[in-house]
């Protein structure tokens, strides 16, 4: 268990391409931090820099208070789980688990005890003498995690470990990883592009974009109070409705005074848009719209509403199966308290003024 | 043949209703195999049981006498020994150097392609040219290598020193084969996922340990394939190198089996003995290939 401190870290590839642009991040001991972002945002590069598989162009990374910039991966006392698992195909499962311990000269009895323990925790005892190619995807994934936990490292680094599994197994393994991390109490840095995985796993969620951190905090903080347009659109499925104020004005809608000056885009979560005026308490914006399509997801329905003058349709999340007809006119009610206002120029949040809300 | 019980939708096989056409299409290949392989091989087997009179006018059937004589002949037993030494040395040298070069090139990020192209060139050199090239380099009178060696106190003369002759032959034969092995090793190395090496690095294995515990075992299918190819190369394709450099000498020190077949049959005109030797050679190849594919390949599976 160790802290990880990343200070003003940069990564520039030959040719001047800067993939990490001066990034600061501090990870507490025993914390499960998820780095999430679209592909190419630098999240994997950052993880690989922590692991020591990529050099650090500038800045400092410290694990457990020890600066590791010039240490070999082996000397950093971390363990990594790769997306393709990277199991040694010519060794048995047992061989895979033992390899790291053998290289460090661990006594035989200790190796056996640790392998046994890891195999018990991950329920891979029956496969210990099989080769990786004789295992299913989920079993390989477990072995990959086993190889990490036998070492008892200061920190685990997981690089999209579940993206090669089918949806059901992924959900199952997600719960297992969470449980395992809680039991072992080891610091875990987890990289994913799947925001659902990120939401459900993280103690601390770090949204990255273009080599920098957009926002960090608890998953609910990021979901409930996104500080930038990018985070607002990235978190949640479907993402937040982002409505261009200029288009809204051009269509003849008037915005209440509560919307602060300088707001270029207003955002609202699909579950915060209502069809019935009665369900809204407090002031709201009302937009005439036409329901164009409805997706029944089961427990809820997603309705796509076209608002005159807006280039994108507004998505509504309605609990249960929606009984109305598609292609009908309806009024959308957007409660002011649920509104997020963003500046179009900076992409950052413009705070709602409290007195205006009260009015 | 039309209905094989399998759903026809799934097979991409084209079926000719004509009974003659398939044989007609196969005929050219069959003709080539028969004329250039089966027939000469058969001739060799037949000749190996015959003895010709000194004028080549008549021949008598002598059963296995050509074979028994061979194994009583110290020159032949010596040739067997020389061939084994030569094949082992060439295979070892060419594969070791090729692997070293491949590992070095595989570490390069940008110039790898250039080095690969340059390193492949020797393979395009005809064996006889390779032989002559090294013959010049090692020439005791005008060669640059004996000149350099003289500073180290080595008096190089492959014309009178059997070991020198053997070394020159091994160098020439290996040099040519390194390119071929190199290509296969580079391809083999590139097919090893990077993440495996990275995982091993995190698992605390240094570069040498990574090579011997991860890379080398994963290369083993390539290595064993090359082993078969190289042993066969050293035993058969090196004829012209021997012919162009040592001619089997001095005193039979480089008289490998394939050259002895030629020397006894074409130069010495002892067709019966030469044929028996080539039949033995053929058996050796068949046995080697069989053993290697059958037993060694099976253990390579992981």
Interface residues (C-beta under 8 A of the other chain):
Chain A: X51 X52 X53 X72 X73 X74 X78 X79 X80 X82 X83 X84 X86 X88 X89 X90 X99 X100 X103 X104 X131 X133 X147 X151
Chain B: X193 X195 X196 X198 X199 X200 X201 X202 X203 X204 X205 X206 X209 X213 X214 X217 X218 X220 X302
